[in-house]
Amino acid sequence: MANLATQHHDELRPLMFSIAYRMLGSVTEAEDIVQEAFARMVGPSAPQARSPEALASTVTTRLAIDHLRSARVRRERYVGAWLPEPLIIADEMADPARRIEVDETVSMAFLVLLENLTPVERAVFLLRDVFDYDYSQVAEIVGKSEANCRQILTRARQRIEERRPRFEASKDRRDELAREFLAACETGDTAALERLLADDVVFYSDGGGKVAAVARPVVGGLRVARFMLAIGRQVAAAGGRFEPIEVNGQPGARLVDAEGRLGAVLELTIADGHVRELRNILNPDKLRHLGLSLR
């Protein structure tokens, strides 16, 4: 099996990264998990599995569970709102390790929601409902009985469904609204911003204690509009710009200065014709994998 795992290295990496990133919400940590998983898979202590894919899923998931248990302690002490590391698909497609099937389960809204689950609940939910493994496979991977996995999944689904985010059904409409929103931020069009924002819109900011960021969410259409206009003025004053991109499968933007240095990544959650949530990642540790940063 070790030789087979080595032979299928490039084929297995996308699956392994997909599991690890959804488990951890971190590009850099997911890449570390994938690297460690391959080392375990070719070692003498590698678990027995039916196929290279089963072995890859098992080792990656188990490592991610262990890592997440320690990461949850760190996140409880995190300064301000914790947000996932942004995954910019267009930039990452050259790296096979970051090829990931884009759907709502990689959106920041969904990854943040998964934080409400225990590591094992998260693994069972993802393996069954996202990666479509049958219960026998899930049980083998997480080391529990099928009956126990069914109970775990029931609890996890209840927690997820209570707060599951909604998304704009039409990608074209979603992207059109995002372009209008970013243009209004750049031109200072308050009326357009208020029209595009939901009344109960929420703005989250993640500076991680490394850079200035709002410690608490900004709530409400008018308040978020004013806040985004202030950001737009700061970007303009630095000679910078909003560059529309797809962030975690959702519309968003890079905020860059005149030299193209990255200052932040913004992701939008759009549903029912309005921007409902905004997530702004400024923590330089979470932007480093994307290239040259301001900090």
VEXMI-102179 format. One record per residue: x, y, z of N, C-alpha, C, O in turn; residue in one letter. Coordinates in steps of 0.1 Angstrom, whole numbers, padded with zeros to 4 digits, always signed. Example, Ala and Ser with C-alpha at 12.3 -4.5 7.8 and 13.67 -1.06 7.14 Angstrom:
BEGIN
+0132-0057+0078+0123-0045+0078+0132-0033+0078+0142-0033+0085a+0128-0022+0071+0137-0011+0071+0129+0000+0079+0134+0011+0080s
END
This chain:
BEGIN
+0008-0012+0000+0000+0000+0000+0009+0013+0000+0005+0023-0006m+0020+0012+0007+0029+0024+0007+0034+0027-0007+0034+0039-0011a+0038+0016-0014+0042+0019-0028+0031+0025-0037+0033+0034-0045n+0019+0019-0035+0008+0025-0042+0005+0039-0039+0002+0047-0048l+0006+0043-0026+0004+0056-0022+0014+0066-0028+0010+0077-0032a+0026+0061-0029+0037+0069-0036+0034+0071-0050+0035+0082-0056t+0029+0060-0057+0026+0061-0071+0015+0071-0074+0015+0077-0084q+0005+0071-0065-0007+0080-0067-0006+0093-0060-0016+0100-0058h+0006+0097-0057+0009+0110-0049+0001+0122-0055-0007+0128-0048h+0003+0125-0068-0003+0137-0073-0018+0135-0075-0025+0145-0074d-0023+0123-0076-0037+0121-0077-0044+0122-0064-0056+0127-0063e-0037+0119-0053-0043+0119-0040-0043+0133-0033-0051+0136-0025l-0033+0141-0037-0031+0154-0030-0044+0163-0030-0047+0168-0020r-0051+0164-0041-0063+0173-0041-0073+0168-0031-0079+0176-0024p-0076+0155-0031-0086+0149-0021-0081+0152-0007-0089+0157+0002l-0068+0150-0004-0063+0152+0010-0064+0167+0014-0067+0170+0025m-0060+0175+0005-0061+0190+0008-0076+0194+0010-0079+0202+0019f-0085+0189+0002-0099+0192+0003-0104+0188+0017-0112+0196+0023s-0101+0176+0022-0105+0172+0035-0099+0181+0046-0105+0186+0055i-0085+0183+0045-0078+0190+0055-0082+0204+0056-0084+0210+0067a-0085+0211+0045-0088+0225+0045-0102+0227+0051-0104+0236+0059y-0112+0218+0047-0125+0219+0053-0125+0216+0068-0133+0222+0076r-0116+0207+0072-0115+0204+0086-0109+0216+0094-0114+0219+0105m-0099+0222+0089-0091+0232+0096-0094+0247+0093-0091+0255+0101l-0099+0249+0081-0101+0263+0076-0088+0271+0075-0088+0283+0075g-0077+0264+0072-0064+0270+0070-0056+0264+0059-0055+0252+0058s-0052+0272+0049-0045+0267+0038-0031+0261+0042-0027+0250+0039v-0024+0269+0050-0010+0265+0055-0011+0253+0063-0003+0244+0062t-0020+0252+0073-0021+0240+0081-0026+0228+0073-0021+0217+0076e-0035+0230+0063-0039+0219+0055-0027+0213+0047-0026+0201+0045a-0019+0222+0042-0007+0218+0034+0002+0210+0043+0008+0200+0039e+0004+0214+0056+0012+0207+0065+0007+0193+0068+0014+0183+0069d-0007+0192+0069-0013+0180+0072-0011+0170+0060-0008+0158+0062i-0013+0175+0048-0011+0167+0036+0003+0161+0036+0006+0149+0033v+0013+0170+0039+0027+0165+0038+0030+0155+0049+0036+0145+0046q+0024+0157+0061+0026+0147+0072+0019+0134+0069+0024+0123+0072e+0007+0135+0062-0001+0123+0059+0007+0115+0049+0007+0102+0051a+0013+0121+0039+0021+0112+0030+0033+0105+0037+0036+0094+0034f+0039+0112+0046+0050+0106+0054+0045+0094+0062+0052+0084+0063a+0033+0095+0068+0027+0084+0075+0023+0073+0066+0024+0061+0070r+0018+0076+0054+0013+0066+0045+0024+0057+0039+0021+0045+0036m+0036+0062+0039+0047+0054+0033+0055+0048+0044+0065+0041+0041v+0052+0050+0056+0059+0045+0068+0054+0031+0072+0044+0026+0067g+0062+0024+0080+0058+0010+0084+0046+0010+0093+0040-0001+0094p+0042+0021+0099+0031+0021+0108+0018+0026+0101+0008+0029+0108s+0018+0027+0088+0007+0031+0080-0005+0022+0083-0003+0009+0082a-0017+0027+0085-0029+0018+0087-0032+0010+0074-0029+0015+0063p-0038-0001+0076-0043-0009+0065-0055-0002+0059-0064+0003+0066q-0057-0002+0046-0068+0003+0039-0071-0004+0026-0062-0011+0021a-0083-0003+0021-0087-0010+0009-0081-0005-0004-0080-0012-0014r-0077+0008-0004-0072+0015-0016-0064+0026-0012-0064+0031+0000s-0056+0032-0021-0048+0044-0018-0057+0055-0014-0053+0063-0005p-0069+0057-0020-0078+0068-0017-0083+0066-0002-0084+0076+0005e-0086+0054+0001-0091+0051+0015-0080+0054+0025-0083+0059+0036a-0068+0050+0022-0057+0053+0031-0054+0068+0032-0052+0073+0043l-0055+0075+0021-0053+0089+0021-0063+0096+0030-0060+0105+0038a-0076+0092+0028-0087+0098+0036-0085+0095+0050-0088+0104+0059s-0082+0083+0054-0080+0079+0068-0069+0087+0075-0072+0093+0085t-0057+0087+0069-0046+0093+0076-0048+0108+0076-0045+0114+0087v-0053+0114+0066-0055+0129+0066-0066+0133+0076-0063+0142+0084t-0077+0125+0076-0087+0129+0086-0083+0127+0100-0085+0136+0109t-0076+0117+0103-0071+0114+0117-0061+0125+0121-0062+0130+0133r-0052+0129+0112-0043+0139+0116-0050+0153+0118-0047+0160+0127l-0060+0155+0109-0068+0168+0110-0076+0168+0124-0076+0179+0130a-0081+0157+0128-0088+0157+0140-0079+0160+0152-0082+0168+0160i-0067+0154+0152-0058+0157+0163-0053+0171+0163-0052+0178+0173d-0051+0176+0151-0046+0190+0150-0057+0200+0154-0054+0210+0160h-0069+0197+0150-0081+0206+0153-0083+0206+0168-0087+0217+0173l-0081+0195+0175-0083+0195+0190-0073+0206+0196-0078+0213+0206r-0061+0207+0192-0052+0217+0198-0055+0231+0192-0054+0241+0199s-0059+0231+0179-0062+0244+0173-0074+0251+0180-0075+0263+0181a-0084+0243+0184-0096+0249+0191-0092+0256+0203-0098+0266+0207r-0082+0251+0211-0077+0259+0223-0072+0272+0219-0074+0282+0225v-0063+0272+0208-0058+0285+0204-0068+0294+0199-0067+0306+0201r-0079+0289+0192-0089+0298+0187-0098+0304+0198-0103+0315+0196r-0099+0297+0209-0106+0303+0220-0099+0315+0226-0106+0323+0232e-0086+0316+0224-0078+0327+0229-0075+0337+0218-0068+0347+0220r-0081+0335+0206-0078+0344+0195-0084+0358+0197-0094+0359+0203y-0076+0368+0193-0080+0382+0195-0090+0386+0184-0086+0385+0172v-0102+0389+0187-0112+0393+0178-0118+0381+0171-0117+0370+0176g-0125+0384+0160-0132+0373+0153-0122+0364+0145-0113+0369+0139a-0124+0351+0147-0116+0341+0139-0122+0338+0126-0134+0334+0125w-0115+0340+0115-0120+0337+0102-0110+0327+0095-0098+0327+0098l-0115+0319+0086-0106+0310+0079-0096+0317+0070-0097+0329+0067p-0085+0310+0067-0075+0316+0057-0082+0316+0043-0088+0305+0039e-0082+0327+0036-0088+0327+0023-0082+0318+0013-0070+0316+0012p-0091+0311+0005-0086+0303-0006-0090+0310-0019-0102+0311-0023l-0080+0314-0026-0082+0321-0039-0080+0311-0050-0069+0308-0054i-0091+0305-0055-0090+0294-0065-0082+0298-0077-0073+0290-0081i-0084+0309-0083-0078+0313-0095-0062+0313-0094-0055+0310-0103a-0058+0317-0082-0043+0318-0080-0037+0305-0076-0025+0302-0079d-0045+0296-0071-0040+0283-0065-0041+0271-0075-0035+0261-0072e-0047+0273-0086-0050+0261-0095-0037+0256-0100-0036+0244-0104m-0026+0264-0101-0013+0258-0106-0007+0248-0096+0001+0240-0100a-0011+0248-0084-0006+0239-0073-0017+0228-0072-0028+0230-0067d-0013+0215-0075-0023+0204-0074-0028+0202-0060-0039+0197-0059p-0020+0206-0050-0024+0204-0036-0036+0212-0033-0044+0209-0023a-0039+0223-0041-0049+0232-0037-0061+0231-0047-0070+0240-0047r-0061+0221-0055-0073+0219-0064-0084+0214-0055-0083+0203-0049r-0095+0221-0055-0106+0218-0046-0119+0220-0053-0121+0231-0059i-0128+0211-0051-0141+0213-0058-0148+0224-0050-0151+0224-0038e-0152+0234-0058-0158+0246-0052-0173+0245-0050-0180+0242-0060v-0178+0246-0038-0192+0246-0035-0193+0254-0022-0184+0259-0016d-0206+0254-0016-0208+0262-0005-0201+0257+0008-0199+0265+0017e-0196+0245+0008-0189+0240+0019-0175+0245+0021-0168+0241+0031t-0170+0253+0011-0157+0259+0013-0159+0274+0016-0149+0281+0017v-0171+0279+0015-0173+0293+0018-0169+0296+0033-0170+0287+0041s-0166+0308+0035-0162+0312+0049-0173+0311+0059-0172+0306+0070m-0185+0314+0054-0197+0313+0062-0199+0299+0067-0202+0296+0079a-0197+0289+0058-0199+0275+0062-0187+0270+0070-0190+0263+0080f-0175+0274+0067-0164+0270+0075-0165+0275+0090-0161+0268+0099l-0169+0287+0091-0171+0293+0104-0182+0285+0112-0181+0283+0124v-0193+0281+0105-0203+0274+0111-0198+0260+0116-0203+0255+0126l-0189+0254+0108-0184+0241+0113-0176+0242+0126-0174+0232+0132l-0172+0254+0130-0165+0256+0142-0174+0252+0154-0168+0250+0165e-0187+0251+0152-0196+0248+0163-0196+0233+0166-0201+0228+0176n-0189+0225+0157-0189+0210+0159-0176+0206+0165-0166+0213+0164l-0176+0195+0172-0164+0189+0178-0156+0184+0166-0161+0182+0155t-0143+0181+0168-0135+0176+0157-0140+0163+0151-0140+0162+0138p-0145+0154+0159-0151+0142+0153-0164+0144+0146-0166+0138+0136v-0172+0153+0152-0185+0156+0145-0182+0162+0132-0189+0160+0122e-0172+0171+0131-0169+0178+0119-0164+0168+0109-0168+0168+0097r-0156+0158+0113-0151+0148+0104-0162+0139+0098-0163+0137+0086a-0171+0135+0107-0182+0126+0103-0191+0133+0094-0195+0128+0083v-0194+0146+0097-0203+0154+0088-0197+0156+0074-0204+0153+0064f-0184+0159+0074-0178+0162+0061-0176+0149+0053-0179+0149+0041l-0172+0139+0059-0170+0126+0052-0183+0121+0046-0183+0116+0035l-0194+0122+0054-0207+0116+0049-0214+0125+0040-0218+0121+0029r-0216+0138+0044-0225+0147+0037-0218+0155+0025-0224+0159+0016d-0205+0157+0026-0197+0164+0016-0190+0155+0007-0191+0156-0006v-0183+0145+0012-0175+0136+0004-0182+0123+0001-0177+0114-0007f-0194+0121+0006-0203+0110+0003-0197+0096+0005-0200+0087-0002d-0190+0095+0016-0185+0082+0021-0197+0075+0027-0205+0081+0034y-0198+0061+0026-0208+0054+0033-0205+0053+0047-0193+0055+0051d-0214+0048+0055-0212+0048+0070-0201+0038+0074-0194+0041+0083y-0199+0027+0067-0189+0018+0070-0175+0024+0068-0166+0022+0076s-0174+0032+0057-0161+0039+0055-0158+0050+0065-0147+0051+0070q-0169+0058+0069-0167+0068+0079-0163+0062+0092-0154+0067+0099v-0170+0051+0096-0167+0045+0109-0153+0040+0109-0146+0041+0119a-0148+0034+0098-0134+0029+0097-0124+0041+0098-0114+0040+0105e-0127+0052+0092-0118+0063+0092-0117+0070+0106-0106+0073+0111i-0128+0072+0113-0128+0079+0126-0127+0069+0137-0125+0073+0149v-0127+0056+0135-0125+0046+0145-0136+0045+0155-0135+0043+0167g-0149+0046+0149-0161+0044+0158-0170+0034+0151-0168+0031+0139k-0181+0030+0158-0190+0021+0152-0199+0028+0142-0201+0041+0143s-0205+0021+0133-0215+0027+0123-0226+0033+0131-0231+0044+0127e-0231+0027+0141-0243+0032+0149-0239+0045+0155-0247+0055+0156a-0227+0046+0161-0222+0058+0167-0221+0069+0157-0224+0080+0160n-0216+0066+0145-0214+0076+0135-0228+0082+0130-0229+0094+0128c-0238+0073+0130-0251+0078+0126-0256+0088+0137-0262+0098+0133r-0254+0085+0149-0258+0094+0160-0250+0107+0159-0256+0118+0161q-0237+0106+0157-0229+0118+0156-0234+0127+0144-0234+0139+0146i-0237+0120+0133-0241+0128+0121-0254+0135+0124-0256+0146+0120l-0263+0128+0131-0276+0134+0134-0275+0147+0142-0281+0157+0139t-0266+0146+0152-0263+0158+0161-0257+0169+0152-0260+0181+0154r-0247+0165+0144-0240+0175+0136-0249+0182+0126-0249+0194+0124a-0258+0174+0120-0267+0180+0110-0277+0190+0117-0280+0200+0111r-0281+0187+0129-0290+0196+0136-0284+0209+0139-0290+0219+0137q-0271+0209+0143-0264+0221+0146-0262+0229+0133-0262+0242+0133r-0259+0222+0122-0256+0229+0109-0269+0235+0104-0269+0247+0100i-0280+0227+0103-0292+0232+0097-0298+0244+0104-0305+0252+0098e-0296+0245+0117-0301+0256+0125-0296+0270+0120-0303+0280+0120e-0284+0270+0115-0278+0282+0111-0271+0282+0097-0263+0290+0093r-0275+0272+0089-0269+0270+0076-0270+0283+0067-0282+0288+0066r-0260+0288+0062-0260+0300+0054-0268+0298+0041-0268+0287+0035p-0274+0309+0036-0280+0309+0023-0272+0317+0013-0265+0326+0016r-0272+0312+0000-0264+0319-0010-0273+0322-0022-0283+0315-0025f-0269+0332-0030-0276+0336-0042-0276+0324-0052-0265+0318-0055e-0288+0320-0057-0289+0308-0065-0282+0310-0079-0275+0301-0084a-0282+0322-0084-0276+0325-0097-0262+0331-0096-0261+0341-0090s-0252+0324-0101-0238+0329-0100-0237+0342-0107-0230+0351-0103k-0243+0343-0119-0242+0355-0127-0248+0367-0119-0242+0378-0119d-0260+0365-0113-0266+0376-0105-0257+0379-0093-0256+0391-0089r-0252+0369-0086-0243+0371-0075-0231+0380-0079-0227+0389-0071r-0225+0376-0090-0213+0383-0094-0216+0398-0098-0208+0407-0096d-0228+0399-0104-0232+0413-0108-0234+0422-0096-0230+0433-0096e-0241+0416-0086-0243+0424-0073-0230+0427-0066-0228+0438-0061l-0220+0418-0067-0207+0420-0061-0200+0431-0068-0194+0440-0061a-0200+0432-0081-0194+0443-0089-0200+0456-0085-0193+0466-0084r-0213+0456-0084-0220+0469-0081-0216+0473-0067-0214+0485-0064e-0215+0464-0058-0211+0467-0044-0197+0473-0043-0195+0483-0037f-0187+0466-0050-0174+0471-0050-0172+0485-0057-0164+0493-0052l-0180+0487-0067-0179+0500-0074-0185+0511-0065-0179+0522-0065a-0195+0508-0058-0201+0518-0048-0191+0521-0037-0190+0533-0033a-0183+0511-0033-0173+0514-0022-0162+0523-0028-0158+0531-0020c-0158+0521-0040-0148+0529-0046-0152+0543-0049-0145+0553-0048e-0165+0545-0053-0170+0558-0057-0176+0566-0046-0179+0578-0047t-0178+0559-0035-0184+0565-0023-0199+0567-0025-0205+0577-0019g-0206+0558-0032-0220+0560-0034-0228+0553-0023-0231+0541-0022d-0231+0562-0013-0238+0557-0001-0252+0551-0004-0255+0540+0001t-0259+0558-0013-0273+0553-0016-0272+0539-0023-0280+0530-0020a-0262+0537-0031-0261+0524-0038-0257+0513-0028-0262+0502-0028a-0248+0517-0019-0244+0507-0008-0256+0503+0000-0258+0491+0003l-0264+0512+0005-0275+0509+0013-0286+0501+0006-0292+0492+0012e-0287+0503-0007-0296+0495-0015-0292+0481-0017-0300+0472-0017r-0278+0479-0017-0273+0465-0019-0271+0457-0007-0271+0445-0007l-0271+0464+0005-0269+0457+0017-0282+0453+0024-0292+0461+0023l-0283+0441+0029-0295+0437+0037-0296+0446+0050-0286+0451+0055a-0308+0447+0054-0310+0455+0067-0302+0450+0078-0297+0458+0087d-0301+0437+0079-0294+0430+0090-0280+0425+0086-0275+0416+0093d-0274+0431+0076-0261+0427+0072-0251+0428+0083-0252+0436+0092v-0241+0419+0083-0231+0418+0093-0217+0418+0087-0214+0411+0077v-0208+0427+0092-0194+0428+0088-0185+0422+0099-0185+0427+0110f-0177+0412+0095-0167+0406+0104-0153+0410+0099-0150+0411+0087y-0144+0412+0109-0130+0416+0105-0121+0407+0114-0122+0406+0126s-0110+0402+0107-0101+0393+0114-0087+0399+0112-0080+0398+0102d-0082+0406+0123-0069+0411+0124-0059+0403+0132-0047+0404+0132g-0065+0393+0140-0058+0384+0148-0049+0391+0159-0039+0384+0164g-0052+0403+0162-0043+0410+0171-0030+0415+0165-0022+0421+0172g-0028+0413+0152-0016+0417+0145-0017+0431+0139-0007+0438+0138k-0029+0434+0134-0032+0447+0128-0045+0452+0133-0053+0445+0139v-0048+0465+0131-0060+0471+0136-0072+0465+0129-0072+0464+0116a-0082+0461+0136-0094+0456+0131-0105+0457+0141-0103+0458+0153a-0118+0458+0136-0129+0460+0146-0130+0447+0154-0130+0436+0148v-0131+0448+0167-0131+0436+0176-0144+0429+0175-0145+0417+0177a-0155+0437+0173-0168+0431+0173-0175+0433+0159-0171+0443+0152r-0184+0424+0155-0191+0426+0142-0198+0439+0141-0203+0445+0151p-0198+0445+0129-0206+0457+0126-0219+0452+0120-0219+0445+0110v-0230+0457+0126-0243+0452+0122-0252+0463+0117-0252+0474+0123v-0260+0460+0106-0269+0470+0101-0265+0477+0088-0253+0480+0086g-0274+0479+0079-0271+0484+0066-0264+0498+0066-0254+0499+0060g-0269+0507+0074-0263+0521+0074-0249+0520+0080-0240+0526+0075l-0248+0513+0091-0235+0512+0098-0224+0506+0089-0213+0510+0088r-0228+0495+0083-0219+0488+0074-0215+0496+0062-0204+0496+0057v-0225+0503+0056-0223+0512+0045-0212+0523+0048-0203+0525+0041a-0214+0529+0060-0205+0539+0064-0191+0533+0066-0181+0539+0063r-0191+0521+0072-0178+0515+0074-0171+0511+0061-0159+0514+0060f-0178+0506+0052-0172+0503+0039-0167+0515+0031-0157+0515+0024m-0175+0526+0033-0170+0539+0026-0157+0544+0032-0149+0549+0025l-0156+0542+0046-0143+0545+0052-0132+0537+0047-0121+0542+0045a-0134+0524+0045-0124+0515+0040-0120+0520+0025-0109+0520+0022i-0131+0523+0018-0128+0528+0004-0120+0540+0004-0111+0541-0005g-0122+0549+0013-0114+0561+0013-0099+0558+0017-0090+0564+0012r-0097+0549+0026-0084+0545+0030-0076+0539+0019-0065+0541+0016q-0083+0530+0011-0077+0523+0000-0073+0534-0011-0062+0533-0016v-0083+0543-0013-0080+0553-0023-0068+0562-0019-0060+0566-0027a-0068+0566-0006-0057+0574-0001-0043+0568-0003-0033+0575-0004a-0043+0555-0002-0030+0547-0004-0027+0545-0019-0018+0538-0022a-0036+0550-0028-0034+0548-0042-0038+0533-0046-0034+0528-0056g-0046+0527-0037-0049+0513-0040-0062+0511-0047-0068+0520-0052g-0067+0499-0046-0079+0495-0054-0085+0482-0048-0078+0475-0041r-0097+0480-0052-0104+0467-0049-0102+0459-0062-0106+0463-0073f-0097+0447-0061-0096+0438-0072-0106+0427-0071-0104+0418-0062e-0116+0426-0079-0126+0416-0077-0120+0402-0080-0113+0400-0090p-0123+0393-0071-0118+0379-0072-0128+0370-0066-0138+0374-0060i-0127+0357-0068-0135+0347-0061-0128+0342-0049-0116+0337-0050e-0134+0343-0037-0128+0339-0025-0136+0328-0019-0148+0329-0016v-0130+0316-0017-0137+0304-0012-0150+0302-0019-0160+0298-0013n-0149+0303-0032-0161+0301-0041-0172+0311-0041-0182+0309-0047g-0169+0322-0033-0179+0333-0033-0173+0346-0038-0160+0347-0039q-0181+0356-0042-0175+0368-0047-0167+0376-0036-0171+0375-0024p-0157+0383-0040-0149+0390-0030-0139+0399-0037-0141+0402-0049g-0129+0404-0030-0120+0413-0035-0107+0412-0028-0106+0409-0016a-0096+0415-0035-0083+0418-0028-0082+0433-0027-0086+0441-0036r-0078+0438-0015-0075+0452-0013-0060+0454-0014-0053+0449-0005l-0055+0461-0024-0041+0462-0027-0037+0477-0028-0046+0485-0030v-0025+0480-0025-0020+0494-0026-0015+0497-0040-0017+0489-0049d-0009+0508-0042-0005+0513-0055+0006+0503-0061+0006+0502-0073a+0014+0496-0053+0024+0487-0058+0018+0473-0059+0026+0464-0063e+0005+0471-0057-0001+0458-0058+0002+0449-0046-0001+0437-0046g+0006+0455-0035+0008+0447-0022-0005+0445-0015-0014+0454-0015r-0007+0433-0011-0019+0428-0005-0021+0433+0009-0013+0432+0018l-0033+0440+0012-0036+0445+0025-0047+0437+0032-0047+0435+0044g-0056+0431+0024-0067+0424+0030-0074+0416+0019-0073+0419+0007a-0082+0406+0023-0091+0399+0014-0105+0399+0020-0107+0396+0031v-0114+0403+0011-0128+0405+0015-0137+0394+0008-0136+0393-0004l-0145+0387+0016-0155+0378+0010-0169+0382+0013-0172+0387+0024e-0178+0381+0003-0192+0385+0004-0201+0373+0004-0199+0364-0004l-0211+0373+0013-0221+0363+0012-0234+0371+0007-0239+0380+0013t-0239+0366-0005-0250+0373-0012-0261+0363-0013-0260+0352-0017i-0273+0368-0009-0285+0360-0010-0297+0369-0011-0298+0380-0006a-0307+0364-0019-0320+0372-0021-0317+0386-0025-0324+0395-0021d-0307+0388-0034-0305+0401-0040-0298+0411-0031-0297+0423-0035g-0292+0407-0020-0285+0416-0011-0273+0410-0005-0271+0397-0004h-0263+0418-0002-0251+0414+0005-0256+0412+0020-0260+0421+0026v-0254+0400+0025-0259+0397+0039-0247+0396+0049-0249+0398+0061r-0236+0392+0044-0224+0391+0053-0212+0395+0046-0210+0392+0034e-0202+0401+0053-0189+0405+0047-0179+0400+0057-0180+0401+0069l-0168+0394+0052-0157+0389+0060-0144+0394+0055-0140+0391+0043r-0137+0402+0063-0125+0409+0059-0113+0403+0066-0113+0404+0079n-0104+0397+0059-0092+0391+0066-0080+0400+0064-0076+0403+0053i-0075+0405+0075-0063+0414+0075-0051+0408+0082-0040+0412+0079l-0053+0397+0090-0042+0391+0097-0032+0387+0087-0034+0378+0078n-0020+0393+0088-0009+0390+0077-0005+0375+0077-0001+0370+0067p-0007+0368+0089-0003+0354+0089-0013+0346+0080-0009+0335+0075d-0025+0351+0078-0035+0344+0070-0034+0348+0055-0042+0342+0047k-0026+0358+0052-0025+0362+0038-0011+0359+0032-0010+0360+0020l-0002+0354+0040+0011+0351+0035+0012+0342+0024+0020+0343+0015r+0003+0332+0024+0003+0322+0013-0002+0327+0000-0001+0321-0011h-0007+0340+0000-0012+0346-0012-0002+0355-0019-0005+0360-0030l+0010+0356-0013+0020+0365-0020+0024+0377-0012+0022+0377+0000g+0029+0387-0019+0034+0399-0012+0024+0406-0004+0013+0410-0009l+0027+0408+0009+0018+0415+0018+0023+0429+0022+0035+0431+0021s+0014+0437+0026+0018+0451+0030+0026+0450+0043+0034+0458+0046l+0024+0439+0051+0030+0438+0064+0040+0427+0065+0046+0425+0076r
END
